[in-house]
Amino acid sequence: MKLFDLSGKAALVTGGNGGIGLGMAQGLAQAGARVAIAGRDSAKNQKALTSLGDGAVALVADVCDERACRAMVDEVARRFGRLDILVNNAGINIRKQPHEYSLEEWQRVITSNLTSAFVAAQAAHPHFLRAGGGKIINIGSMMSLFGASFAAPYGASKGGIVQLTRSLACAWAKDNIQVNAVLPGWIDTALTRRAREEVSGLHERVLARTPAGRWGEPADLAGIAVFLSSAASDFITGTAIPVDGGYSVQG
């Protein structure tokens, strides 16, 4: 269906070498886009490339470094000759009670999850203008909406992602740039596997509260990535869409 066809489009997925980022990158590649993934682990990047088909590229980049983040965006646009899609997926979590965090830990999470998304979007803007438009998908979380005792900086960063999304959407709609957020629920990734080790009873509580009765898989995010990157979503901007197996509906 041409409405969802991404042939001729160029996409960058930060943190695209695993988990949700790789699931989205695979969806974009299957829809015809040329895909670049960025991550700090070169070996992990190269392994991920094998599932993205010919023409995909991987860059080693630290999105917490402003200069490196901007250079990453520019390099993808240079290699592909354009940039049409940016998925801001890179992020971390540090699980502690609020009174146990150091300020450095707080700032590390905020910089990785929120500031990097702003910097990458700002760097992508001129490339989108040259392409006649663009799509940004910012990865939030259930914790954009809900609180958790063990995730104060993470929740703050992901709440900020939603408001950043709305601000960019308002500012850039006139430039044919759509900016939306996806709020994943409990997806089976390396990040959430660590959560299950660190938070007693988490696995059972997630299953009990999720009507779908299972944890999500990275592949469950492929379709929403294609939709928000395609012409099918040209009049959709500033939204924050839960992808959580009904977790947020059940509450």
NORKAUR-V208999 format. One line per field, one symbol per residue. psi: psi as a letter, one per 30 degrees, with the letter a starting at -180 (. if undefined). A space follows every 50 residues. Layout:
psi = ???
This chain:
psi = kffgkgkflkkkjkhgglbeeeeeeeeeeffflkkkkklfjeeeeeeeff gglkfklkkkkjffjeeeeeeeeeeeeeefglkfkkjjfkllkjjlleff kleeeeeeeeeeeeeeeeeeeeefeeeeeefgllkkjkjblegfellkfg heeeeeeeeeeeeeeeeeeeegefghjkjlkkikbjkjleefeeeeefjk geeeeeeffjefgllllefffeeeeeefflffgfgjkgljjkigggefee .
